[in-house]
Amino acid sequence: MKLLIGYKGGKMGQDLLDLAIHRAQPYSGEVIVITSLPGSEKTTGEEIAKAEKTLAKAGKYLAEKGIKNQTHFLVRGNPPGEDIVNFALENNVDEILIGVKSRSKVGKLIFGSTAQFVILKAHCPVTSVK
């Protein structure tokens, strides 16, 4: 079993890691943790450093729990939802775990919804964590 987490860190990120551990352990599964940033002038050096640091912590946490894992920092020029869906397909992922946050309808219209995109476009099951 191969699980993919769309990861930003924080409390929700920790919840996603714990869920992945719970799902992966019985099957000796692998967890892939990815963070996606758009790149070019839209991404600062500070954002890159923070993303690399949080990914390293996530990988270490999973390894300490005995979970085989990979971490990937994606800067492909795509929106995060598109990166998650494409990466999952490219790596034959069995399930995607993603965090969701409540937004108003206007907020979704203006900013879009990464989780909504992943849920609608993924080739595999998607589990969302609130």
Helices and strands as residue ranges (DSSP letters): E 2-6, H 10-24, G 25-27, E 30-36, G 40-42, H 45-64, E 68-74, H 80-90, E 95-99, H 105-111, H 114-121, E 126-129
